[in-house]
Amino acid sequence: MTVPTSNAGVVDARPSASSRTTPAGGARASPSVVAATVAGNALEFFDFTTYAFFAVYIGETFFPAHDALISVMLSVAVFGVGFITRPLGGLFIGAFADRAGRKPAMLLTIGLITVGTLGLAVTPSYERIGLAAPVIVILCRLIQGFALGGEVGPSSSYLIEIAPPGRRGLYGSWQLASQGVASLTAGIVGVALTLSLTREQMLAWGWRVPFVLGLALIPIAVFLRRHMPESLEHGAPGEAVQNPLAEIRNHIGPIFLSLMLILGTTISTYAAIYMTTYAITTLGLSAVVGMMATVVFGLSTWIGSLLGGWLSDRHGRKPVMLWSRVAIVVLTYPVFLLLVSYPSIGTLLLASVTLSSLTAIGGAPSLVAIPELFPAHVRALGLSVAYAFGVALFGGTAQLVITWLLRATENPAAPAFYVVPTSLITVLAILMMRETGKDRTLQH
């Protein structure tokens, strides 16, 4: 079974009559434009990794409790609140990007993301301003979740629309690669702070440092996005813009397949991120050793994503997605058994590299193939809806499910019990979808 999509029209390589489009690729597809495009997604993962590192300190700062575990749980729960508003952001910002353009949508999301980062970086502690502190943090997380729900659709669509012919996979892979760079950077900063500051210093101000660093990069991202060319082709002057929210109902098939693709990628990604917590709580390794798993995750995701995007331009999206996902199905349980039998920094890093690199190799082409399934006037919305709902449903609950499986089965290899079945669903989705990597032009 394949999902049919219309091939009417292409993304023109010339500026449109309305002067709203940019040449596909060429001089305008510069490194600074690519960096500006993926900045929002990178900041999300930088914040996510940093928050995971310092959840204990954040909990004590904003959610003090007599029981330290309750404090941490409240901290993690508030971070998860951001997943609630992602689907709304995917719907509204995705539709806005297809109606008004990619550039306005990405300027909107980077502005909203700033609010979330600023809230964590500068909000005074509970001890200083009382209940207002956790309320402000929760509101900031809701706003940031809304922004992030609508970030991936416009930015991924933009990357494949500005890519030179035959290089959409490589250009689009920077979306996932940027997550790897952000996680790697956050991991290095986290390890450095942990090794150089006392616990009292970390609690007083040290955990805020990474968020301030992220905040300092936002003006650069805004400046770069303001000077980006637009990539959305609206057609002839005076032509009515279609209603993306109404039109998307005609593309239920591709959206359903996209959700199935995102299911496996999201769960294996969050399982790889969970390795730091898993190493400390289940394997009994030190915190610094556990944090090294995050550093390796970032590096593997960065390199694996670019490799996957490059391979998908040469061999097609489906083969790269399929064989990397099949490898995850085959290798995940043995890797966890090895890690449980011989817990050490060596086996931990081996497990992290295996899971994160294979996920990235197949995940990067997925974020390219999904927008390629949709015509331009619903492209950003189609990916936004699938990604936002998929990450909210599966990413927001992945670590909770893994933790529950570990306790319910009393089997330390239990994370594989979640990764493998969901990966099989993604394998089925890959087999059902049509190949988009060989299309020389995008649907218009």
FINU-475117 format. One record per residue: x, y, z of N, C-alpha, C in turn. Coordinates in steps of 0.1 Angstrom, whole numbers, padded with zeros to 4 digits, always signed. Example, Ala and Ser with C-alpha at 12.3 -4.5 7.8 and 13.67 -1.06 7.14 Angstrom:
<kolpas>
+0132-0057+0078+0123-0045+0078+0132-0033+0078/+0128-0022+0071+0137-0011+0071+0129+0000+0079/
</kolpas>
This chain:
<kolpas>
+0008-0012+0000+0000+0000+0000+0009+0012+0000/+0006+0022-0008+0013+0034-0008+0003+0046-0007/+0008+0057-0002-0001+0069-0001+0000+0078-0012/-0010+0080-0021-0009+0088-0032-0009+0103-0028/-0001+0111-0035-0002+0125-0034+0000+0131-0047/-0006+0143-0049-0006+0149-0062+0007+0154-0065/+0011+0154-0078+0024+0159-0083+0022+0172-0091/+0010+0178-0090+0008+0190-0097+0016+0201-0093/+0024+0207-0102+0032+0219-0099+0045+0215-0092/+0054+0225-0091+0067+0223-0085+0070+0236-0077/+0080+0235-0069+0086+0247-0063+0095+0253-0073/+0091+0265-0078+0099+0271-0089+0112+0276-0084/+0122+0275-0092+0136+0279-0089+0137+0294-0092/+0127+0301-0097+0127+0315-0100+0118+0322-0090/+0121+0335-0087+0112+0343-0078+0098+0344-0085/+0088+0343-0076+0074+0344-0081+0071+0358-0085/+0059+0360-0091+0055+0373-0095+0052+0382-0083/+0049+0375-0072+0046+0383-0060+0059+0386-0052/+0070+0381-0057+0083+0383-0051+0084+0377-0036/+0076+0366-0034+0076+0361-0021+0085+0348-0020/+0089+0343-0031+0097+0331-0030+0111+0333-0033/+0119+0323-0029+0133+0324-0031+0138+0313-0040/+0149+0315-0047+0154+0304-0055+0156+0292-0046/+0153+0280-0051+0155+0268-0044+0169+0264-0044/+0176+0267-0033+0190+0264-0032+0198+0276-0036/+0210+0274-0042+0217+0285-0047+0224+0292-0036/+0228+0305-0039+0236+0313-0030+0228+0316-0017/+0214+0317-0018+0207+0320-0007+0206+0309+0004/+0208+0297+0000+0208+0286+0009+0222+0285+0016/+0225+0296+0023+0238+0297+0029+0238+0290+0043/+0250+0288+0048+0251+0282+0062+0244+0290+0072/+0244+0304+0071+0237+0312+0081+0222+0310+0080/+0217+0308+0068+0202+0306+0066+0199+0292+0072/+0207+0282+0070+0204+0269+0076+0204+0270+0091/+0214+0277+0096+0216+0278+0111+0204+0285+0117/+0199+0296+0110+0188+0303+0115+0175+0294+0115/+0174+0286+0105+0162+0277+0104+0161+0267+0115/+0172+0261+0119+0172+0251+0129+0174+0256+0143/+0176+0269+0145+0179+0275+0158+0168+0272+0168/+0156+0273+0165+0145+0270+0175+0145+0256+0180/+0147+0247+0170+0147+0232+0174+0159+0229+0183/+0170+0236+0179+0183+0233+0187+0181+0239+0201/+0175+0250+0203+0173+0256+0216+0164+0247+0224/+0154+0241+0218+0145+0232+0225+0153+0221+0231/+0161+0214+0223+0169+0203+0229+0179+0207+0239/+0185+0219+0237+0195+0224+0246+0188+0226+0260/+0176+0232+0260+0168+0234+0272+0164+0220+0278/+0160+0211+0269+0155+0198+0274+0166+0191+0281/+0178+0190+0275+0189+0183+0281+0194+0190+0294/+0195+0203+0294+0199+0210+0305+0189+0208+0317/+0176+0209+0314+0166+0207+0324+0167+0193+0330/+0170+0183+0322+0171+0169+0327+0183+0168+0336/+0194+0175+0332+0206+0174+0340+0204+0180+0354/+0197+0191+0355+0196+0199+0367+0182+0199+0373/+0174+0188+0370+0161+0187+0376+0160+0188+0391/+0171+0182+0397+0171+0182+0412+0172+0196+0417/+0181+0204+0411+0183+0218+0416+0171+0227+0412/+0165+0225+0400+0153+0232+0396+0142+0229+0406/+0140+0216+0409+0130+0212+0419+0131+0219+0432/+0143+0220+0437+0146+0226+0450+0143+0241+0450/+0146+0247+0438+0145+0262+0436+0130+0266+0435/+0122+0259+0428+0109+0263+0425+0098+0255+0432/+0101+0242+0435+0091+0233+0441+0097+0227+0454/+0100+0234+0464+0106+0228+0476+0095+0219+0483/+0100+0208+0488+0091+0199+0495+0100+0192+0506/+0093+0187+0516+0099+0180+0526+0106+0167+0521/+0100+0161+0511+0106+0149+0505+0113+0153+0492/+0126+0151+0491+0134+0155+0479+0128+0149+0467/+0124+0136+0467+0118+0129+0456+0106+0136+0450/+0097+0141+0459+0086+0148+0455+0090+0161+0448/+0100+0168+0453+0105+0180+0446+0109+0178+0432/+0117+0167+0430+0122+0163+0417+0110+0160+0408/+0101+0152+0413+0089+0148+0405+0081+0160+0401/+0079+0170+0409+0072+0182+0405+0079+0189+0395/+0092+0190+0396+0101+0196+0386+0099+0190+0372/+0100+0176+0372+0099+0169+0359+0085+0170+0354/+0075+0170+0363+0061+0171+0358+0058+0185+0352/+0064+0196+0357+0062+0209+0351+0069+0210+0338/+0081+0203+0336+0087+0203+0323+0077+0196+0313/+0071+0185+0317+0062+0178+0309+0049+0186+0305/+0046+0196+0313+0034+0204+0310+0036+0210+0296/+0048+0213+0292+0050+0219+0279+0045+0211+0267/+0044+0197+0269+0039+0188+0259+0024+0190+0257/+0017+0195+0266+0002+0197+0265-0001+0207+0254/+0006+0218+0253+0003+0228+0243+0009+0226+0230/+0017+0216+0228+0024+0213+0215+0014+0211+0204/+0004+0202+0206-0006+0201+0195-0013+0213+0191/-0016+0222+0200-0022+0235+0197-0012+0243+0188/+0000+0244+0192+0010+0251+0185+0012+0245+0171/+0012+0232+0170+0013+0226+0157+0002+0230+0148/-0010+0230+0153-0022+0234+0144-0021+0248+0140/-0020+0257+0150-0021+0271+0146-0009+0277+0140/+0003+0274+0145+0015+0279+0138+0018+0273+0125/+0015+0259+0124+0016+0253+0111+0007+0259+0101/-0006+0261+0104-0015+0268+0095-0010+0282+0091/-0005+0289+0101+0000+0302+0099+0012+0302+0089/+0020+0292+0090+0032+0291+0081+0028+0288+0067/+0017+0280+0065+0012+0277+0052+0004+0289+0045/-0001+0297+0054-0009+0308+0049-0001+0321+0047/+0008+0324+0057+0015+0337+0057+0029+0336+0052/+0035+0323+0054+0049+0321+0050+0057+0315+0061/+0068+0309+0057+0077+0302+0067+0084+0312+0076/+0089+0323+0070+0096+0332+0077+0088+0339+0089/+0076+0344+0086+0068+0350+0098+0066+0339+0109/+0063+0327+0105+0060+0317+0115+0073+0314+0123/+0084+0313+0117+0097+0311+0125+0101+0322+0133/+0098+0335+0129+0100+0346+0138+0091+0346+0150/+0078+0341+0148+0069+0340+0159+0074+0330+0169/+0078+0318+0164+0082+0307+0173+0094+0311+0181/+0104+0317+0175+0116+0321+0182+0113+0331+0193/+0103+0340+0190+0099+0349+0201+0093+0343+0213/+0084+0333+0210+0078+0326+0221+0087+0317+0228/+0097+0310+0221+0107+0302+0228+0115+0310+0237/+0117+0323+0234+0125+0332+0243+0118+0333+0256/+0105+0334+0256+0097+0335+0269+0100+0323+0278/+0100+0311+0273+0103+0300+0281+0117+0299+0287/+0126+0302+0278+0140+0302+0283+0143+0313+0293/+0137+0325+0291+0138+0336+0300+0132+0333+0313/+0121+0326+0313+0114+0323+0325+0122+0314+0335/+0129+0304+0329+0138+0295+0337+0150+0302+0341/+0155+0311+0333+0168+0317+0336+0168+0328+0347/+0157+0336+0347+0157+0347+0356+0146+0347+0367/+0136+0338+0367+0126+0338+0377+0132+0336+0391/+0129+0344+0400+0134+0342+0414+0129+0329+0420/+0135+0324+0430+0131+0312+0437+0119+0313+0445/+0113+0301+0448+0101+0300+0457+0104+0307+0470/+0116+0306+0475+0120+0312+0488+0118+0327+0488/+0121+0333+0476+0121+0348+0475+0107+0353+0471/+0099+0347+0462+0087+0353+0458+0075+0344+0460/+0077+0332+0466+0066+0324+0470+0060+0317+0458/+0046+0315+0459+0039+0307+0449+0040+0313+0435/+0044+0326+0434+0045+0332+0420+0056+0325+0412/+0066+0320+0419+0077+0314+0412+0073+0302+0404/+0067+0291+0410+0062+0280+0401+0052+0284+0391/+0043+0293+0394+0033+0298+0385+0039+0303+0372/+0049+0312+0374+0056+0318+0363+0063+0307+0354/+0069+0298+0361+0076+0287+0354+0066+0279+0346/+0055+0276+0352+0045+0268+0345+0040+0275+0332/+0037+0288+0334+0032+0296+0323+0042+0297+0311/+0055+0298+0315+0065+0299+0305+0066+0286+0298/+0065+0275+0305+0065+0261+0298+0054+0259+0289/+0042+0264+0292+0030+0263+0283+0033+0271+0271/+0038+0283+0272+0041+0292+0260+0051+0285+0252/+0062+0280+0258+0073+0274+0250+0068+0262+0243/+0060+0254+0250+0054+0242+0244+0046+0245+0231/+0038+0256+0232+0030+0260+0221+0039+0264+0209/+0050+0271+0212+0059+0275+0202+0066+0263+0195/+0071+0254+0204+0078+0243+0198+0070+0233+0190/+0057+0233+0194+0047+0225+0186+0046+0230+0171/+0048+0243+0170+0047+0248+0156+0061+0251+0150/+0072+0248+0156+0085+0251+0151+0090+0242+0140/+0088+0229+0142+0094+0219+0133+0088+0219+0119/+0075+0221+0119+0068+0221+0105+0073+0232+0096/+0073+0244+0100+0078+0255+0091+0093+0254+0088/+0101+0251+0098+0115+0251+0096+0120+0239+0087/+0114+0227+0089+0117+0216+0081+0112+0218+0067/+0100+0224+0065+0095+0227+0052+0105+0237+0045/+0109+0246+0052+0118+0257+0047+0131+0250+0042/+0137+0241+0050+0150+0235+0046+0149+0228+0033/+0138+0220+0031+0137+0212+0019+0133+0221+0007/+0127+0233+0010+0123+0242-0001+0135+0250-0006/+0145+0252+0002+0156+0260-0002+0168+0251-0007/+0166+0238-0005+0177+0229-0008+0180+0228-0023/+0192+0227-0028+0196+0225-0042+0190+0212-0046/+0188+0210-0059+0183+0197-0064+0192+0185-0060/+0185+0175-0055+0192+0163-0051+0198+0163-0038/+0196+0174-0030+0202+0175-0017+0192+0179-0006/+0179+0176-0008+0169+0179+0002+0171+0170+0014/+0176+0158+0013+0179+0149+0024+0189+0155+0033/+0200+0159+0027+0211+0165+0035+0207+0178+0042/+0201+0187+0034+0197+0199+0040+0186+0197+0052/+0176+0189+0049+0166+0186+0059+0172+0179+0071/+0183+0171+0069+0188+0164+0081+0194+0173+0091/+0197+0185+0088+0202+0195+0098+0192+0198+0109/+0179+0195+0106+0169+0197+0116+0172+0187+0128/+0174+0175+0125+0177+0165+0136+0191+0167+0141/+0201+0170+0132+0215+0171+0135+0216+0183+0145/+0208+0193+0144+0209+0204+0153+0205+0200+0167/+0196+0190+0169+0193+0185+0182+0205+0178+0188/+0213+0171+0179+0225+0165+0184+0235+0175+0189/+0237+0185+0181+0247+0196+0185+0243+0202+0198/+0229+0205+0199+0225+0211+0211+0226+0202+0224/+0223+0189+0222+0225+0180+0233+0240+0178+0237/+0248+0177+0227+0263+0176+0229+0268+0188+0237/+0263+0200+0233+0268+0213+0239+0263+0213+0254/+0250+0210+0255+0244+0210+0269+0251+0199+0278/+0254+0188+0272+0261+0177+0280+0275+0182+0284/+0282+0188+0275+0295+0193+0279+0295+0204+0290/+0285+0213+0288+0283+0224+0298+0279+0218+0311/+0270+0208+0311+0265+0202+0323+0276+0195+0331/+0284+0187+0324+0295+0180+0330+0305+0190+0336/+0309+0200+0328+0318+0210+0333+0314+0217+0345/+0301+0221+0346+0296+0228+0358+0295+0218+0370/+0292+0206+0367+0291+0196+0378+0305+0193+0384/+0315+0193+0376+0328+0191+0381+0335+0203+0387/+0330+0215+0384+0337+0227+0388+0330+0234+0400/+0318+0232+0402+0310+0239+0412+0306+0230+0424/+0305+0236+0436+0300+0228+0447+0285+0227+0446/+0279+0218+0454+0264+0216+0453+0257+0229+0457/+0263+0237+0467+0256+0249+0471+0257+0260+0460/+0268+0260+0453+0269+0269+0441+0259+0265+0430/+0258+0253+0428+0249+0248+0417+0235+0252+0421/+0231+0250+0434+0217+0253+0438+0215+0268+0437/+0225+0276+0441+0223+0291+0442+0222+0297+0428/+0231+0293+0419+0231+0300+0406+0236+0291+0394/+0243+0281+0398+0250+0273+0387+0241+0267+0377/+0230+0262+0381+0221+0255+0371+0215+0265+0362/+0215+0278+0365+0209+0288+0356+0218+0292+0344/+0231+0289+0346+0241+0293+0336+0238+0288+0322/+0235+0275+0320+0232+0270+0307+0220+0278+0300/+0210+0281+0308+0198+0288+0303+0202+0302+0299/+0211+0308+0306+0215+0322+0303+0223+0321+0290/+0231+0311+0288+0239+0309+0276+0230+0307+0264/+0219+0299+0266+0209+0297+0255+0202+0310+0252/+0199+0318+0262+0192+0331+0261+0201+0340+0253/+0214+0340+0255+0223+0349+0248+0224+0347+0233/+0220+0334+0229+0221+0331+0215+0208+0335+0207/+0197+0337+0215+0185+0340+0208+0185+0353+0199/+0191+0364+0204+0191+0376+0195+0198+0373+0182/+0208+0364+0182+0215+0361+0169+0205+0353+0160/+0198+0344+0166+0188+0336+0159+0177+0345+0153/+0173+0355+0161+0162+0364+0156+0168+0373+0144/+0180+0377+0146+0186+0386+0135+0187+0378+0122/+0192+0365+0123+0194+0357+0111+0180+0354+0105/+0170+0351+0113+0157+0348+0108+0150+0360+0101/+0153+0372+0106+0147+0384+0100+0153+0386+0086/+0165+0382+0083+0171+0384+0070+0170+0371+0061/+0162+0362+0065+0160+0350+0056+0151+0353+0045/+0153+0348+0033+0144+0349+0022+0132+0340+0025/+0120+0343+0019+0109+0335+0020+0109+0323+0010/+0104+0312+0013+0105+0300+0004+0091+0296+0000/+0080+0301+0006+0067+0296+0002+0062+0303-0010/+0058+0295-0020+0053+0300-0033+0037+0301-0032/+0032+0313-0033+0018+0315-0032+0011+0315-0046/+0019+0315-0056+0013+0314-0069+0011+0328-0075/+0002+0330-0084+0000+0342-0092-0006+0353-0082/-0003+0366-0086-0008+0377-0078-0023+0377-0077/-0028+0379-0065-0043+0380-0063-0049+0366-0061/-0041+0355-0063-0047+0342-0061-0051+0340-0046/-0062+0335-0043-0067+0333-0029-0059+0322-0022/-0055+0325-0010-0047+0316-0002-0057+0306+0004/-0054+0293+0002-0063+0283+0007-0063+0282+0022/-0073+0277+0029-0074+0275+0043-0067+0262+0047/-0055+0263+0052-0048+0250+0055-0055+0241+0065/-0062+0247+0075-0069+0239+0085-0080+0231+0079/-0087+0237+0069-0098+0230+0062-0092+0220+0052/-0081+0224+0045-0075+0215+0034-0068+0203+0040/-0063+0204+0052-0055+0193+0058-0064+0180+0060/-0077+0182+0060-0086+0170+0062-0085+0161+0050/-0080+0166+0038-0079+0158+0026-0066+0150+0026/-0058+0151+0037-0045+0144+0037-0044+0136+0050/-0055+0129+0054-0054+0121+0066-0045+0109+0065/-0044+0103+0053-0035+0092+0051-0021+0095+0053/-0015+0105+0047-0001+0109+0050+0001+0113+0065/-0009+0119+0071-0007+0123+0085-0006+0111+0094/-0015+0101+0091-0015+0088+0099-0002+0081+0097/+0003+0080+0085+0016+0074+0083+0027+0081+0090/+0026+0095+0089+0037+0103+0096+0037+0101+0111/+0025+0099+0117+0025+0096+0131+0032+0083+0134/+0029+0073+0126+0036+0060+0128+0051+0061+0126/+0056+0069+0117+0070+0071+0115+0076+0078+0128/+0069+0088+0133+0074+0096+0144+0073+0087+0157/+0064+0078+0158+0063+0069+0169+0076+0063+0173/+0082+0055+0163+0094+0048+0166+0106+0057+0168/+0107+0068+0160+0118+0077+0161+0118+0084+0175/+0106+0088+0179+0105+0096+0192+0108+0087+0204/+0103+0075+0204+0105+0066+0216+0119+0062+0217/+0126+0058+0205+0140+0054+0206+0149+0066+0209/+0145+0078+0205+0152+0090+0209+0152+0093+0224/+0140+0092+0229+0138+0095+0244+0144+0083+0252/+0144+0071+0247+0151+0060+0254+0166+0063+0254/+0171+0068+0243+0186+0071+0243+0189+0082+0253/+0180+0092+0254+0182+0103+0263+0181+0098+0277/+0172+0088+0280+0170+0083+0293+0182+0075+0298/+0192+0073+0290+0204+0065+0294+0211+0071+0306/+0211+0084+0306+0218+0091+0318+0211+0087+0331/+0198+0088+0332+0191+0084+0343+0192+0069+0346/+0191+0062+0335+0192+0047+0336+0205+0042+0342/+0216+0049+0337+0229+0045+0342+0230+0048+0357/+0224+0058+0362+0226+0062+0376+0217+0054+0385/+0204+0053+0381+0194+0047+0390+0193+0032+0389/+0195+0026+0377+0194+0012+0375+0207+0005+0375/+0217+0010+0369+0230+0004+0368+0239+0007+0380/+0236+0018+0387+0244+0022+0398+0257+0029+0394/+0258+0034+0382+0270+0041+0378+0270+0056+0384/+0282+0062+0384+0283+0076+0389+0276+0086+0380/+0272+0097+0386+0265+0108+0378+0274+0113+0367/+0287+0114+0369+0295+0119+0358+0296+0109+0346/+0297+0096+0350+0296+0086+0339+0283+0086+0332/+0272+0087+0340+0259+0088+0334+0257+0099+0324/+0263+0111+0328+0262+0123+0319+0270+0121+0306/+0280+0112+0306+0287+0110+0294+0278+0104+0283/+0268+0097+0288+0259+0091+0278+0252+0102+0270/+0249+0113+0277+0242+0124+0270+0252+0131+0260/+0264+0132+0264+0274+0137+0254+0275+0128+0242/+0276+0115+0244+0277+0106+0233+0264+0106+0225/+0252+0107+0231+0240+0109+0224+0240+0121+0214/+0245+0132+0219+0245+0144+0211+0255+0142+0199/+0267+0137+0201+0276+0135+0191+0271+0125+0180/+0265+0114+0185+0260+0103+0176+0248+0109+0168/+0240+0116+0174+0228+0122+0167+0233+0132+0156/+0242+0140+0160+0248+0150+0150+0253+0143+0138/+0262+0134+0140+0269+0127+0129+0259+0118+0121/+0251+0110+0129+0242+0100+0123+0231+0107+0115/+0226+0119+0119+0216+0126+0111+0221+0130+0097/+0233+0136+0097+0239+0141+0085+0242+0129+0075/+0247+0118+0081+0249+0106+0073+0236+0101+0068/+0226+0100+0076+0213+0095+0071+0207+0104+0060/+0208+0117+0062+0203+0126+0051+0211+0125+0038/+0224+0123+0039+0232+0122+0027+0229+0109+0020/+0228+0098+0028+0225+0085+0022+0211+0085+0015/+0202+0092+0021+0188+0092+0016+0187+0100+0002/+0197+0109+0000+0197+0116-0013+0203+0107-0023/+0212+0097-0019+0218+0088-0029+0210+0076-0031/+0203+0071-0021+0197+0058-0022+0182+0058-0020/+0176+0070-0016+0162+0071-0014+0159+0071+0001/+0147+0077+0005+0144+0078+0019+0141+0064+0025/+0133+0056+0018+0128+0044+0024+0139+0034+0028/+0148+0031+0019+0159+0021+0023+0166+0025+0036/+0170+0038+0037+0177+0043+0048+0169+0042+0061/+0156+0046+0060+0147+0045+0072+0145+0031+0075/+0143+0022+0065+0139+0009+0068+0150+0001+0075/+0162+0001+0069+0173-0008+0074+0178-0003+0088/+0178+0010+0090+0182+0015+0103+0172+0011+0114/+0159+0012+0110+0149+0008+0120+0149-0007+0123/+0151-0015+0112+0152-0030+0114+0164-0033+0123/+0175-0025+0121+0187-0027+0130+0184-0024+0144/+0176-0014+0147+0171-0011+0161+0163-0023+0166/+0154-0028+0158+0146-0040+0163+0155-0051+0167/+0165-0054+0159+0174-0066+0161+0184-0064+0172/+0189-0052+0174+0200-0050+0183+0197-0044+0197/+0185-0038+0198+0182-0031+0211+0182-0040+0223/+0176-0052+0222+0175-0060+0234+0189-0066+0237/+0196-0072+0227+0210-0077+0230+0219-0066+0236/+0218-0054+0232+0226-0043+0237+0223-0040+0252/+0210-0040+0255+0206-0038+0269+0211-0050+0278/+0210-0062+0272+0214-0074+0280+0229-0073+0283/+0237-0068+0273+0251-0066+0275+0254-0056+0285/+0247-0045+0285+0248-0034+0294+0245-0038+0308/+0235-0046+0310+0231-0051+0323+0241-0061+0329/+0246-0070+0320+0255-0080+0324+0269-0074+0328/+0273-0064+0320+0286-0058+0322+0285-0042+0323/+0279-0037+0334+0277-0023+0335+0290-0016+0337/+0294-0007+0328+0306+0001+0328+0304+0012+0319/+0314+0021+0319+0313+0033+0310+0315+0028+0296/+0322+0018+0293+0324+0013+0280+0311+0007+0274/+0304-0002+0281+0292-0007+0276+0281+0003+0276/+0281+0013+0285+0271+0024+0285+0273+0032+0272/+0285+0036+0269+0287+0044+0257+0284+0036+0244/+0287+0023+0244+0284+0014+0233+0269+0014+0231/+0261+0012+0242+0246+0012+0241+0241+0025+0236/+0246+0036+0241+0242+0049+0237+0245+0052+0222/+0257+0048+0218+0260+0050+0204+0251+0042+0195/+0249+0030+0198+0241+0021+0190+0227+0026+0188/+0220+0030+0199+0206+0034+0199+0205+0048+0192/+0213+0057+0196+0212+0071+0191+0216+0072+0177/+0227+0066+0173+0232+0067+0159+0222+0061+0149/+0217+0049+0152+0207+0042+0143+0194+0050+0143/+0190+0056+0154+0178+0064+0154+0180+0077+0145/+0192+0083+0146+0194+0095+0139+0195+0092+0124/+0202+0081+0120+0203+0077+0106+0190+0076+0099/+0180+0069+0106+0167+0068+0100+0158+0079+0103/+0160+0086+0114+0151+0097+0118+0153+0110+0109/+0165+0113+0105+0167+0125+0097+0159+0123+0084/+0160+0112+0076+0152+0111+0064+0137+0111+0067/+0133+0107+0078+0119+0108+0082+0114+0122+0082/+0122+0131+0088+0118+0145+0089+0118+0152+0075/+0125+0146+0066+0125+0151+0052+0113+0144+0044/+0111+0131+0046+0101+0124+0038+0087+0129+0041/+0085+0132+0054+0071+0136+0058+0067+0149+0051/+0074+0160+0051+0069+0172+0044+0069+0170+0029/+0077+0160+0024+0077+0157+0010+0064+0151+0005/+0057+0145+0015+0044+0138+0012+0033+0149+0009/+0035+0161+0014+0024+0171+0013+0027+0182+0003/+0016+0187-0003+0018+0199-0012+0021+0211-0003/+0027+0222-0010+0032+0233-0003+0022+0240+0006/+0009+0241+0002-0001+0249+0010-0005+0242+0023/-0001+0229+0025-0004+0223+0038+0009+0216+0043/+0020+0219+0037+0032+0211+0041+0037+0214+0055/+0037+0226+0059+0042+0229+0073+0031+0224+0083/+0018+0226+0080+0008+0221+0089+0008+0206+0090/+0010+0199+0079+0010+0184+0079+0021+0179+0088/+0033+0184+0087+0044+0180+0095+0042+0184+0110/+0037+0197+0111+0035+0202+0125+0025+0194+0133/+0014+0190+0126+0004+0182+0133+0009+0168+0137/+0016+0162+0127+0021+0148+0130+0032+0149+0141/+0041+0158+0140+0052+0159+0149+0048+0163+0163/+0039+0174+0164+0035+0179+0177+0027+0168+0184/+0017+0162+0177+0009+0152+0184+0017+0140+0187/+0026+0136+0178+0034+0124+0180+0044+0126+0192/+0050+0137+0193+0060+0140+0204+0052+0141+0217/+0040+0148+0216+0033+0150+0229+0028+0137+0234/+0023+0128+0225+0017+0115+0230+0028+0105+0234/+0039+0104+0225+0049+0094+0227+0061+0099+0234/+0066+0111+0231+0078+0116+0237+0075+0120+0251/+0063+0127+0254+0060+0131+0267+0058+0120+0277/+0055+0108+0272+0052+0097+0281+0063+0086+0281/+0073+0087+0272+0082+0077+0269+0090+0073+0282/+0096+0083+0289+0104+0080+0300+0096+0075+0312/+0083+0080+0313+0074+0074+0323+0071+0060+0321/+0068+0056+0308+0065+0042+0305+0077+0033+0307/+0089+0038+0303+0101+0030+0305+0104+0028+0320/+0102+0038+0328+0104+0037+0343+0094+0027+0348/+0081+0028+0344+0071+0018+0348+0074+0004+0344/+0079+0002+0332+0083-0012+0328+0094-0017+0336/+0104-0009+0339+0115-0013+0348+0110-0019+0361/+0100-0011+0367+0095-0016+0380+0086-0027+0379/+0077-0027+0368+0067-0038+0367+0073-0051+0364/+0083-0051+0355+0089-0064+0351+0101-0068+0359/+0106-0058+0367+0119-0061+0374+0130-0066+0366/+0129-0062+0353+0139-0066+0343+0147-0054+0339/+0160-0053+0342+0167-0041+0338+0169-0038+0323/+0165-0048+0315+0166-0047+0301+0152-0042+0295/+0143-0038+0304+0129-0035+0301+0127-0024+0290/+0137-0014+0290+0135-0003+0279+0133-0009+0265/+0140-0021+0263+0138-0027+0250+0124-0032+0247/+0117-0035+0258+0103-0040+0256+0094-0029+0250/+0098-0016+0251+0090-0005+0245+0096-0001+0232/+0109-0001+0231+0115+0004+0218+0112-0006+0207/+0113-0019+0209+0112-0029+0198+0098-0029+0192/+0087-0031+0200+0074-0031+0194+0070-0019+0187/+0074-0007+0192+0070+0005+0185+0079+0007+0173/+0091+0002+0173+0099+0002+0161+0093-0006+0150/+0087-0017+0153+0080-0026+0143+0068-0019+0137/+0061-0011+0144+0050-0003+0139+0056+0007+0129/+0067+0013+0132+0074+0023+0123+0079+0015+0110/+0084+0003+0111+0088-0005+0100+0076-0006+0090/+0064-0010+0096+0052-0011+0088+0049+0002+0081/+0050+0013+0087+0047+0026+0081+0056+0029+0070/+0069+0026+0071+0079+0028+0061+0075+0020+0048/+0071+0007+0051+0068-0002+0039+0055+0004+0032/+0046+0010+0039+0034+0015+0033+0036+0028+0026/+0045+0036+0029+0047+0050+0023+0054+0049+0009/+0052+0059+0001+0058+0059-0012+0072+0066-0010/+0081+0063-0020+0094+0068-0020+0093+0083-0025/+0099+0092-0018+0098+0106-0021+0112+0112-0025/+0123+0104-0021+0136+0109-0024+0140+0110-0038/+0134+0103-0047+0137+0103-0061+0130+0114-0069/+0120+0121-0062+0113+0132-0069+0123+0144-0070/+0125+0148-0082+0134+0159-0085+0128+0173-0080/+0115+0173-0079+0108+0186-0075+0098+0183-0064/+0095+0193-0057+0085+0192-0046+0071+0195-0052/+0060+0190-0045+0047+0193-0049+0045+0208-0046/+0037+0215-0055+0033+0228-0052+0018+0229-0050/
</kolpas>
